[in-house]
Amino acid sequence: MISTRGRYAIRVMIDLAENDNGAYIPLKDIAARQNISKKYLEIIAKDMVSGGLLTGASGKGGGYKLNRKPEDYKIGEVLELMEGTLSSVACLADKSYDCPQKKICRTLPMWEEFDEIVHDYFYKKTLRDLLN
């Protein structure tokens, strides 16, 4: 399940793209337009800056802006930064986990196929796709 962190991060990025005028956009403006708590967005924006999705500046004239063009952002990268793995089951989420049932598990191929579908779906979508 995608949490509010992932969903709000995408909304922030859409807002930044739609309101891009070359200047930093204050978080309070994004919070007001998106009807999201500024406090919660501060946590999300900090993680997005640390993850290289946004640039932030503090002080007068500060705020946030995208680091790249909207077409250069894959929605999957945003979700994985905010949510961690998009894997549906624990045995696939942790690549180092050696499940003792792996060789006989009849459901594993289904989960692998499902995860591939989810991954491909979100990595084919760009921020630009959501703007159009």
VENNOR-V548319 format. One record per pair of residues at least 12 apart in sequence whose ideal C-beta (glycine too) atoms are under 7 Angstrom apart, sorted by sequence separation. I is the first residue (numbers start at 1). GAP is how many residues later the second one is. D is the distance in Angstrom with one decimal. If there is no record, write none. Layout:
# VENNOR-V548319
i | gap | d
I | GAP | D
I | GAP | D
This chain:
# VENNOR-V548319
i | gap | d
54 | 12 | 6.4
55 | 12 | 5.5
54 | 13 | 6.3
27 | 14 | 5.5
53 | 14 | 6.4
15 | 15 | 4.9
27 | 15 | 6.4
52 | 15 | 6.5
12 | 18 | 5.8
15 | 18 | 5.9
27 | 18 | 6.0
15 | 19 | 5.9
45 | 19 | 5.7
92 | 19 | 5.9
92 | 20 | 6.7
89 | 22 | 4.8
11 | 23 | 5.2
88 | 23 | 5.6
92 | 23 | 5.8
53 | 25 | 6.5
88 | 26 | 5.5
88 | 27 | 5.6
8 | 28 | 5.7
53 | 28 | 6.6
87 | 28 | 5.4
12 | 29 | 6.6
51 | 30 | 4.2
12 | 32 | 6.6
86 | 32 | 5.5
8 | 33 | 6.9
12 | 33 | 6.7
24 | 33 | 5.0
86 | 33 | 6.4
47 | 34 | 6.9
9 | 35 | 5.5
47 | 35 | 6.7
8 | 36 | 5.6
27 | 36 | 6.2
86 | 36 | 6.9
24 | 37 | 6.3
26 | 37 | 4.2
27 | 37 | 6.4
24 | 38 | 5.5
25 | 38 | 4.5
5 | 39 | 6.0
9 | 39 | 6.0
24 | 39 | 3.5
25 | 39 | 5.8
24 | 40 | 6.2
25 | 40 | 6.4
24 | 41 | 5.5
76 | 43 | 6.4
79 | 43 | 5.8
20 | 45 | 6.9
20 | 46 | 6.9
76 | 46 | 3.6
75 | 47 | 4.9
76 | 47 | 3.9
16 | 48 | 6.3
16 | 49 | 6.2
17 | 49 | 6.2
74 | 49 | 5.0
16 | 50 | 5.2
75 | 50 | 4.2
75 | 51 | 6.8
74 | 52 | 6.0
75 | 52 | 7.0
13 | 53 | 6.7
17 | 53 | 4.6
73 | 53 | 5.9
73 | 54 | 4.1
71 | 55 | 5.2
70 | 56 | 6.7
70 | 57 | 4.0
71 | 57 | 4.0
70 | 58 | 4.1
13 | 60 | 6.6
70 | 61 | 5.8
10 | 65 | 6.5
13 | 65 | 6.5
10 | 68 | 5.7
9 | 69 | 5.4
6 | 73 | 4.7
9 | 73 | 4.6
6 | 76 | 4.4
2 | 77 | 6.4
5 | 77 | 4.6
6 | 77 | 4.7
5 | 78 | 6.6
3 | 80 | 6.3
2 | 81 | 6.3
17 | 110 | 6.0
14 | 113 | 6.9
18 | 113 | 6.7
13 | 114 | 5.5
17 | 114 | 5.7
14 | 116 | 5.7
14 | 117 | 6.5
